[in-house]
């Protein structure tokens, strides 16, 4: 894993994801946008070695936190759920794109729920987007994964991950 | 002696990062928000890339004004109308009672939006410019929300549509030349709601809703929006359930103005 390249990719995804450029692909009058960091979280969790996947999950969580006004909730929720996903993929190999898209949908819902719970520890009034927005955003991210999978896998190869297959490395299975 | 590269086990790594997350969570928001604001400060240009393009697209050539400009003028007109009513009322009082003239201490701090989230904006002005939590924020001349958090150079704005944004309001009823007081709260979607207004008050769809004056925060009433729906309460038929559509268009907001009222200095 090439960590400098990884940090550049995450920084770019964070900036693009929170910039007004995303308005161009937002849908409905509620401005539903895909969550790039969520897609990367699922990709790295199911493609990297477990050790690297844990670091990636927490790092992406930190990136998600940095665009809000709180530090901690997404760091923990992305870290915990990303780590859980790396262990889940050892049982259920998420090889097909549709399975990965579904994993993005579920991960989006669970991470947001956990983040909201954690936010309540820090501030009394949590401004959350609501279930519909979260569901729609996760679903949009899942649908967009069908288009973004190829470039993301290409970037993954550039970073030195996912070059073997989705699921465990052979040495992990031994 | 050969160097051994330190590599903790997966469990140690996870627990270490988890504890780091707990520390982040326990740190005061004032401390951690500096990281957020620094990020926004550094990448301000990139975060606003789409906005400049949108602004170009919205420019309408010819003698016609765009709907955005029309909306801005309408809002300005509504505010002027309200200010005129206030001044008329003051004039009537002054003609009866001799009052000492108060200094116009209201100031506006113009700020650029550097980032926007659902129901929240980040602006490039902070406590150095006199901003403080609770101050009113205007966009397109209408009240759009309140200052939520402030650092030295940057602040966050809680929009009127946020469920955690509450403020006192006045509903204008021009048919009977009266105002009704109440409290507005965001509905978490694209509008806001006003609760517990007795049904005996003659309120109609289309009536204007103004942010009420507050000592030290807002010197005169400012428009928030118009009533988009007014029906009998679902829980109690003696009160209205009122939906308010804000005057501003979220995607058209580029700059905001923060109402900063200078406190008088006592000698």
Interface residues (C-beta under 8 A of the other chain):
Chain A: X15 X18 X19 X20 X21 X22 X23 X24 X29 X30 X31 X50 X51 X54 X55 X58 X61 X65 X66 X67 X68 X69 X70 X71 X72 X73 X75 X76 X79 X80 X83 X118 X121 X122 X123 X125 X126 X127 X128 X129 X130 X133
Chain B: X10 X13 X14 X17 X18 X20 X21 X22 X24 X25 X26 X27 X29 X32 X33 X35 X36 X39 X40 X43 X46 X47 X48 X49 X50 X51 X54 X115 X116 X117 X118 X119 X120 X122 X148 X149 X156 X158 X162 X163 X164 X188 X189 X190 X250 X251
